[in-house]
Every structure is written in C-alpha cells, then in structure tokens.
Amino acid sequence: MIGLGKAVTSKPLTIWAESPEEARNFLARADNTATKLNIERIFVAKRSPRERHNKYTGGEYYTTSNDRAVDTFDEIILAPNSVTGLVQYCTCDIMASFGNEPAFVLEDTTHIVRMNVFQRMPRLIKAANLGVPSIALQGTVGLDLTKRGDRWGLYRYLAVFAALYRRYPDHSPLPLFYSSDGSKIDSEDHAEKIAFGYIDAIISNNKENFSKIRRSVMSNVGTQLRYALEHEPAPELPCIENGSREVTVHIGAKPDRISWIKKGSGQMDPYIGMIAAAKYLYCFDDQGKQIKSLTVSFTYLPNGFPFFKDGKDATALYKRLPFEIADKVVFLGAN
C-alpha cells in the first residue's frame, strides 16, 4: 500500500493508468502537493507508452509492483465493467476507483496542438456521460499565445468545457491550463495545486470544497470566453456546418493515403475529438436536451470504404467511434 501526503484517507484507492509512466507522474504530482492518498493497487493498460493496442477496452490491465517504481508484470487482470466503461472512447491517463466504484479521471499532458485541440475530449466526455468527475491538467506547449490563431484554438477548446458544464453541471470535466512562458495563464504549480485540491475534495467527500473549486474554475472559463467574444471572437471552423436542425462535420480525408492501411488510426487522428466536440457544442440546449442531430460526412471516401467496413461493430476505436458518437455517417466519395 502506498501512503502519500501528511495523512491518508481510510478508504483505499485503486489506480488504473495508461502506462507506468503516467502512474509515476501521478504519484510525483501527489507528492508535490502533499495530497492525502491511500493507494492500494496500481494497474496499467500498457507496459510502455510506446505500445499501440486497445485491449484495455475489453478490460485487460497489467498488474504492477504497487509501489512507486510501478514495475509491470505479465499477469493480466480484468477491470470491473464500471472502469472499462470509462475507456470506451480511448484510455485515460489516470483513473481512480474505490474498489469497483470510479472516483475520478485525470488527463495530464504538457502539449496541445492547434490543429487537434480536441484530441483528448472524447475520453473526458465519456467520463461525464458516466457521471464521473474529471480533470484536464493541460500544458500549452505547442501553442504560441501571442498569435491570434492559437488563441482562437484555445478559446474553441474552452468552449467545449463550457458546453459540457451546462450539460453536466455537477461532474463535467474541469480544464486547468498552465504555461511556463510567463504568459497570463496559470503556472504549472498553481494548476497542479488546484487539480489535486479537487482530487482531495473527491476522495474525502468534501462537497463544499468540490463545489467551490468547480465554480471557481468554470467562472474563469466563462470570463475568458466572454473576453474572446468581445475582443477576438474565434471564427467557426469551416468543416463544422451548424444548421437549424442538423450539425454536420465534414471530413476531407482522402482514400488513397497509405495510413489507412499502415496505422490503426488511419487518417482519423484529428477528427474523433472534433466529432465529439461538435456534438456538445451545437446539438444540446441549455437544459441538456439534444435538439439537433449530428452527421459525419466523409467528402471523399466511398460507401464500403474498407477501414470502416464494420461500422459500430468494429473493435478498433478510430473505426467505431464516428458511428457511435454521431447520429448518422455518410460517405460521399465516388466508388
């Protein structure tokens, strides 16, 4: 058992990490903030960040040494359905559970790319769908916030969090952005402190602190989005068509790219997050009711395109998720 902080909670946590690296990073951040944790077991979806597979969607996790080294063994266990459900839109950096009961999800990354700002949204959205609070501890390496286009990318990303907050006011993901370049964005230390204060509120069942942190973070998001609207509104993305009854995400991936065969994600890397983001930005009203349908339209791919031949029944996430997230998928390319 791994005790962290000045004291530990009586209720033990199980950590489900994407890889040993994510688990070690989580433990280091807990040390940095003296967060009170009582970690009983650590499991990992992949023995290395370089592994490429999605066996975790079926519940397969590797056992570890359950200590700070997080050495990984060959033994595989099956995660409970409540945990497996959280990774159906891609594995999370960190999930924590009290036994079989999910407690929180943490996405922790230093980078963000303007052309793919929505990359991590699907896994955060899945946590919200399932009623599990989550945190995006998000560095801004990859964005140059002196450039208007990069600021627009950040505003678009924050708009999705605001939309999810309206849809799931009690457990939507919290965006905690940080920068080390001296910009007006919070420092990493400050963002880390807020993130682990939120985690502490969750595991100690401190509802007052939980709500206080949520209100503060989302108030800051609202302030940033109001500033953007008044001073430098981000134009709509041309690939998202927001109609009165239907929202269409137009995907211009070409059928002749070798990556459809060589890569498990094909050409879909930038698009799954965009599809999920479009749904929550445009398809729901403020009461959380879906008022518009979502269509994914492949401009150049023909019907029967091999990568998507199994549709919703595909096991590979990049092949399945367009059909699962959208209400309709159409292929407009010539056969």
Long-range contacts (C-beta under 8 A, 24 or more apart in sequence): 1-38, 1-39, 1-40, 1-66, 2-27, 2-37, 2-38, 2-39, 2-40, 2-42, 2-66, 2-67, 2-68, 3-37, 3-38, 3-39, 4-30, 4-31, 4-34, 4-35, 4-36, 4-37, 4-38, 4-39, 5-30, 5-34, 5-35, 5-36, 5-37, 6-34, 6-36, 7-36, 8-36, 8-37, 8-38, 9-36, 9-37, 9-38, 9-203, 9-204, 10-38, 11-38, 11-98, 11-203, 12-38, 12-39, 12-40, 12-98, 13-37, 13-38, 13-39, 13-40, 13-96, 13-97, 13-98, 13-103, 13-203, 14-39, 14-40, 14-41, 14-42, 14-43, 14-96, 14-97, 14-98, 14-99, 15-39, 15-41, 15-42, 15-43, 15-94, 15-95, 15-96, 16-43, 16-44, 16-45, 16-61, 16-79, 16-83, 16-92, 16-94, 16-95, 16-96, 16-97, 17-42, 17-43, 17-44, 17-45, 17-70, 17-93, 17-94, 17-95, 18-44, 18-45, 18-46, 18-49, 18-91, 18-92, 18-93, 18-94, 19-44, 19-45, 19-46, 19-47, 19-48, 19-49, 19-51, 20-44, 20-47, 20-48, 20-64, 20-70, 20-71, 20-72, 21-48, 21-49, 22-49, 22-93, 22-94, 22-108, 23-64, 23-70, 23-94, 24-68, 24-70, 25-108, 26-93, 26-94, 26-106, 26-108, 27-68, 27-70, 29-108, 29-192, 29-195, 29-196, 30-196, 32-189, 32-192, 32-196, 33-192, 33-193, 33-196, 33-197, 35-196, 35-199, 35-200, 36-200, 36-203, 36-204, 37-203, 39-66, 40-66, 41-66, 42-66, 42-70, 43-77, 43-79, 44-70, 44-72, 45-87, 45-91, 46-91, 47-72, 52-264, 54-91, 54-264, 54-315, 54-316, 54-317, 56-84, 56-87, 56-91, 57-84, 57-87, 57-88, 57-315, 57-317, 58-84, 59-83, 59-84, 85-126, 85-130, 86-123, 86-126, 86-127, 86-130, 86-132, 87-123, 87-126, 88-126, 88-317, 89-122, 89-123, 89-125, 89-126, 89-272, 89-276, 89-317, 89-321, 90-122, 90-123, 90-272, 90-317, 91-123, 92-123, 92-127, 92-134, 96-199, 96-203, 102-127, 102-130, 102-132, 103-132, 103-202, 103-203, 104-132, 104-133, 104-134, 104-135, 104-198, 104-199, 104-202, 104-203, 105-132, 105-133, 105-134, 105-135, 105-173, 106-134, 106-135, 106-137, 106-195, 106-199, 107-134, 107-135, 107-136, 107-137, 107-138, 107-173, 108-137, 109-137, 109-138, 109-139, 110-139, 110-141, 111-139, 111-141, 111-142, 112-138, 112-139, 112-140, 112-141, 112-142, 112-143, 112-153, 112-154, 112-157, 113-142, 113-143, 114-142, 114-143, 114-149, 114-150, 114-153, 115-270, 116-269, 116-270, 116-273, 117-153, 117-154, 117-156, 117-157, 117-273, 118-156, 118-157, 118-160, 118-273, 118-274, 118-276, 118-277, 119-269, 119-270, 119-273, 120-273, 121-160, 121-273, 121-276, 121-277, 122-272, 122-273, 122-276, 122-321, 122-325, 124-164, 124-173, 125-164, 125-173, 125-276, 125-280, 127-171, 127-173, 128-164, 128-167, 128-168, 128-171, 128-172, 128-173, 131-168, 131-171, 132-171, 133-171, 133-173, 133-174, 133-198, 133-202, 133-210, 134-171, 134-173, 134-174, 135-173, 135-174, 135-176, 135-195, 135-198, 135-199, 136-161, 136-173, 136-174, 136-175, 136-176, 137-176, 137-178, 137-191, 137-192, 137-195, 138-175, 138-176, 138-177, 138-178, 139-177, 139-178, 139-179, 139-180, 139-188, 140-177, 140-178, 140-179, 140-181, 140-183, 140-185, 145-179, 145-181, 145-183, 145-185, 148-232, 151-228, 151-232, 151-234, 152-228, 152-232, 152-234, 152-235, 153-234, 155-224, 155-225, 155-228, 155-232, 155-234, 156-234, 156-237, 156-277, 158-221, 158-224, 158-225, 159-225, 159-281, 160-277, 160-280, 160-281, 161-218, 161-221, 162-218, 162-221, 162-222, 162-225, 163-280, 163-281, 163-284, 164-280, 165-218, 165-221, 166-284, 166-286, 166-288, 167-280, 167-284, 167-288, 168-288, 172-218, 174-198, 174-213, 174-214, 174-217, 174-218, 175-217, 175-221, 176-217, 237-274, 239-274, 240-274, 240-278, 240-282, 242-282, 243-292, 244-292, 245-292, 245-293, 246-292, 246-293, 246-294, 246-295, 247-278, 247-279, 247-282, 247-283, 247-292, 247-293, 247-294, 247-295, 248-294, 248-295, 248-296, 248-297, 249-274, 249-275, 249-278, 249-294, 249-295, 249-296, 249-297, 249-326, 250-297, 250-299, 251-296, 251-297, 251-298, 251-299, 251-301, 252-299, 252-300, 253-298, 253-300, 253-301, 254-300, 255-300, 255-301, 255-302, 255-305, 255-333, 260-306, 260-307, 264-316, 264-318, 265-318, 266-307, 266-318, 266-319, 268-318, 268-322, 269-318, 271-322, 272-317, 272-318, 272-321, 272-322, 272-325, 275-321, 275-322, 275-325, 275-326, 276-321, 276-325, 279-325, 279-326, 293-327, 293-328, 294-325, 294-326, 294-327, 294-328, 295-326, 295-327, 295-328, 295-329, 295-330, 296-322, 296-326, 296-328, 296-329, 296-330, 297-329, 297-330, 297-332, 298-329, 298-330, 298-331, 298-332, 298-333, 299-332, 299-333, 300-332, 300-333, 301-331, 301-332, 301-333, 302-331, 302-333, 302-334, 302-335, 303-331, 303-335, 304-331, 304-335, 305-331, 305-333
